[in-house]
Amino acid sequence: MAAGCTRRTTLLAAAALLASVALRPVAAADPASNRPVVRAGVLKFGTVSWELDTVRANGFDKQAGIDLQLVELAGNPATQVALQAGAVEVIVSDWLWVSRMRSKGEALCFIPYSTAVGALVVPASSAIAGVGDLRGKRIGVAGSPLDKSWLLLKALATDRHGLSLDRDAQPFFAAPPLLNSKIADGGLDAVLTFWPFAARLEAKGMRVSMTVSDMLEALGQPATVPAIGYVFREEWARTSPAALAGFQAATGQAKTLLAQSDAAWERLAPLMQAEDGATFRTLRDRYRDGIPRRWTEEERAGAAKLYALLARLGGPELVGDAPTIAPGTFWTGGA
């Protein structure tokens, strides 16, 4: 009964989404082509659009035997609903969500998109040199108290300095644009935020005190595990292997081009919404830093280790009832 209710809720939400947001293809497929269509749910100005727009602009999708169609959606929850309802084939999300959905009976799978996560950023003149200096400070946190980076920062503060940041600091939870505005105005001492927003602050002369990768290393966790990835339904992957393989090949070509060519980035400037050259270059460079270099059993084992830590830190509110990562979370080719 619970699964049925979940499915009905998902379909109702999808209907509302279609009515209010209007799933809108912004890059249509060729109707005369016999190539399989892969619809990707994207945010108009999200970083995923940079990569997928590069695929389309360079014809990497057609070279790989698919037609990539970009479908603009209003936010990350909308992309998740669209995927569950079958309105798109691919979105970007994190593997914690994929594992949680699999534990509920929704067979989703993950392949890497980026290792970039975020950073703790402070004003250039700040005396904050490390986690131990956060006592009493006003810390802006992107998202909610269950944000994974916040959980890691709290764990590190407790483990290394005996600090309870919930009690010994002043956390402020809000959307990233608001946090960027508040720290620029002097209303915050530090901001823990997602990498594109950290990059914008860095371009304005602020200082990265610690990256999330630094936190992971300090906690004895693998720091190069892809944090977010392309997510799709397992059923689609098994019934349309050529479409998935083509999508992987096309996005791989786009990553290679964006890693090597500055000219390829010039075309993306309108999507990046960089207000100046420094911001443009910092966003470009941080995207490049996040391109996954490896995806082997070692990284997947590292993700399982990290899941166990996050499950301990965030509990059922973060991961659901599953104490370990759900089997099949990471797509390894259908074996």
N, C-alpha and C positions, 0 to 999 in steps of 0.2 A: 504493500500500500504506500509506504513512504517513497519508494522509487517512482511509482506512478504519479504521486503528487508532485515530486520534483520535476518529472518530465512535463506535466501539465503546466506547472509554474513557469518552466523554461519556455514552453511554446507560447504561453500568454505574454510573457515578457518580450519574446521575439516579435509577436504581432504588434505590441505597443511600439517596439523599436522601429519596425517597418513603417508604422503609421506616422510616428513623430519625427524620426531621424531621416527616413527615406534612404535606405541602403542605396548608395549612389555610386555606380561605377564611374570612375574618373579616367579609366584607361580601358576602353572596350576591346574585346577580342574580335578577330577577323571572322565574320560569319561564314565566309567561304572556305575557311581552313578546316582540315580534319584533325588539327592538333588539339589535344585535350586542353580545356580551360582550367586554370587554377585561379580561384578568386581569393585574394588576400585582404583581410580586414585591416585597415590602417587608420591612424590619426593623421589629419591633413599635414600638420607641421611636426609630426613625430619623427624621431631619428630613423625609424624603420622605412619611412617614405623616401629617405635619401638613398638607401640601398636599392629599394624596389623600383624607384623612379630611374635609377641608373640601369637597372635590368631592362626596362622598357625602352629607354632612350637609345641604348646600344644594340637592341635586338637580341640580347642574350637569351631571352625566353624562346624566341623562334629558333635560334641556333640549337637550343636544347630540346626542341620538339614540343614546346607547350605555348599556349597563349596566356600570359599573365594579365589578370584583370585586377585593378586596385579598387577597393570599395571603401569609401570614406565613412568613418563612424565617429560618434561624438565623444567617446572616451573608452578607457580600458574595459570597464564592465560591459559596455555595448559590444565590444569585440568578442568577449567571452560568450555572451548570449548568442551572438550571430554564429559563432562556431558550433555551439551546442545545438542550435536549431537547424544547422545545415545550410545557412545562408552564405557562408564562406567556407573555403577549405583550409585556410591557414591564417593564424594570427601570431602575435608575439606575446608571450607571457613567461612566467618563471616556472621552474620545475617543481617548486613546492605546491603551486596550484594544480599542476598536472597530476602529481602524486595524490593530492587530496581528492581530486575528481575521480581518479582511478579507484581509490579506496571506497568511493560511493557508487561504483559501478559504471562510471562514464569512462570508456576506454579511449583516453587521449594519450598522445605521445609527444616527445620533445626531441628536437635536434638543435645544436648550438646556434646562437646568433651573435652574442657578445659577452665578453668577460667584464665589461665596464659596469660598475655599480654606482659608486658615489664617493663622497669625501666629506670630511669635517673641514670647513673653511672658516678662517678668522681674518679680521682686518690686518693689513700689512704691519701696523704698529703694535699689534696685540702682544701681550706678554705670555699668552697661552702657547706653550711649547710642546705640550703633551697632554695625555688624558688626566694626569694628576693635577693639572692646572685648572680643571673645570669646576672645582668646588666653588659654589656660590654664583656661578656664571649663568647667564641667560642663554639657553641653547635652543635654537630653532630646529625642529625636526620635521622633515618632509613626510607627510602621511600621518599615521596614527601611532599610539603606543605599541602597536604590534609590528611596526616597521622593522624589517630584519636587520638593517644597519644599526638602528637604535638598540635593539636587543644585544647585538655584538658589542657595541660601545659600552653598554651598561655592564656586560659580563667582563669586559677588559678592565673597566674602572674598579669593579669589585675585586677581581682576581689580583690585579697588580697594585692597587692603591687603597683598597678597603673603602671605596666610595660607593654609596648608593645614589646614583644620579637622580633618581626620582625624588629623593629626600634632600641630598646635599647640593643639588643644582636647581635651576629653574627651567624645566623643559617647556617648550611652547610648540604645539603641534599645528601645522597649517600646510596649505598648498605651497609648492616651491616658489611660484612667482611672488607671493606675499612675503615669504622668508627672505628672498633676495632684496626686496624693497626695504624690509625692516632692518636688515644688517647694514644696508647702505646708508640708512638714516641714523644709525647708531642705536637702534632699539634692541639689538641682540649682540651678544659677545661672540657667538659662534653659530654656524649653521651646518647641520648634517643633512645633506641633500643629494639628489640624484645627479649623475655625472653631467648631463647637459647644463644644468643650472649651476653646478659647481664650476664648470668651465667658464660660464658667463661671469661669475664672480672673479675667477682667476684672471680673466682678461681685463677686468677693471682694476687690477692691481692687488687684489686680496690674496691671501696666502693659504695654500693647502697644508693644514696641520697634520692630517693623517688621512689616508685613503682607506676604504673598506678593505682593500687587499692587505694593507698594513695591519689592520685589526685581525684579520684572519690569520696572518702569519704569527702575530703575537699570541694568538690563542691556540697555536699548533694545528691550524686548519690549512688545507690547500687553498692557495690564493689565486689559482688560475682556472678554477672551475667556471665554466660559462654560467653566468647568473640568469640570463634570459635567453630564450630561444624561440624558434618557430614551432608552433604547436598545431597539431592536426588530429583528426580522428583516426584511430587505428584501422577501422573498417575501410576508410578511404585509402589509406596507405597500402592495404593488402589487395584491394580491388583495382587500384589505379597506380601500380608501381612505376609505370613509365612517367606518369605525371609528377609523382614525388621525386623521382630521380632527375627529371628535367628541372624541377624547381631548385633542387640542391645544386645542380650544375650551373644554372643561371645565376643564382645568388653567390655562388663561389666565384664566378667570373667578375661579378660586380665588386665583391670584396677585394679581389686582386687588383682591379683597376683603381679603386678608391685608395688602396694602400700605396699605389705607385705614382698616380697621375694627379698633379695639382690642377691641371686643366679640367679634369673631370669634375672637380669641386666647384669651379667657377660657375658652371651651369646650374649647380644646386643652390646657389646663393639665395634666390627668392624663397625656397623652401626652408632654408636654415634660419631666416629672419635674424641674421646677425646685424647688429646696429653699427658695427665698425669693423675695420680690418683685423684688429686684435681678437675680437670675439670670433670672427669667421675662422681665423687660423687656429685658435684654441679649440673650437668645436671640431674642426677637421682633425687636429692632432689627437684629441682624446678619443674620437671615434676610431682612429687607426690603432691607438693603444689597446682598444678593446676587441680587436679582431682575434677570434680564437686561433691559436696556433696548433693546438693538439686536441684530439677527442678520442681517447683510448680508454681501455678498461681502467687505467690508473685514475683518470679524471672522473670516471663514473663512480669508482670506489670512493674517491675524495668527496664527491657530492653526497654519497650515502653517509659518510662520516659527518659532514656538515649538517645534513638533515637531522641526525641524531642530536647534535648540539642544539639546533634551532627548536627541535621538538621539546627538549628539556627547558629551554629558555622561554618559549612562547606557549607551550602547552597546547591543549586541544583547540583553543581559539585560533591558533595559527595553522596547525597541521591536521586538525580533526582527531579522529580516534586512532589513527595509525601511528604506532611508535617508531616504525621504520619506513623507509621509502618504498612505495608500492612497486612490485615487480612490473616490468614493462614500461615504466615511466620514460626511459630513454630508448628511442628507436635505434636499433642497431642493424637494420636491413631486413627485418621480417623473419629472421631465423627463429 
